[in-house]
Amino acid sequence: MNAERLTTLAKLFGTWLERFLAAGIVAGIIAYGISSATELVRMNWHETATFYELIYRVLLMVIGIELVRTLLTHSLEAILELLAFVVARKTFKADVDALDIFLYACELFSVFSAKRFVINGMRS
């Protein structure tokens, strides 16, 4: 078997492996969403913490969806959006102090700047 054919087979195997992993992540997102819905229904909606828990769980599912998109498309835009959701989710933790929020804001600014100047610069 020549090197070119081996490279092609390796790329094909990698592509299908990524698709298989993406399908597993989608199945996990669905299972987590169903489990979260039943858990959230049982929670006390008179407490603010319940609403934060809802947002936290939704952002986790969005991160999973963005990870699937990144695995399937390999685009820089998908990676930057994944990073933005990860940073956004980190800001909802209960133990976040002012310095952490400032650093998260700087991270988001960096991600959005990269998206604006790198991605939009590539399209021009």
Residue, then its C-alpha position, 0 to 999 in steps of 0.5 A: m500500500n502506498a503512502e498516498r492511499l494510506t493517508t487517504l484511508a487515515k483521513l477517511f477513518g478520522t472523519w467517520l470517527e469524528r462523526f461517530l463521536a458527534a453522534g454520541i455527543v448528540a445522544g448525550i445532549i438529548a439524554y441530558g436535556i430530558s434529565s434536566a427537564t425532569e429535574l428542573v420541573r421538580m425544583n422550587w421556581h420561587e428561588t433565583a438559584t433555580f433560574y440560574e440552574l436553568i441557564y447553566r444547563v442550557l448553556l452546557m447543552v449549547i456547548g455540546i451542540e457547538l462541539v458537535r458543530t466544531l467536530l463536523t465543520h472544522s471551522l475557525e468560526a465554530i471554534l470561536e463560538l464554542l469558546a464564547f459559550v464556554v466563557a459565558r457558562k463560566t460566568f454563571k458559577a456561584d463562586v465567581d468574584a470581580l476579578d474573574i468576571f473582568l478576566y472573562a470579559c477580556e476573554l470574550f472581548s478577545v474571542f469576539s475580536a478574533k471573530r470580527f477581524v480574523i473571520n471577517g478579514m478572511r471573507s473580504 
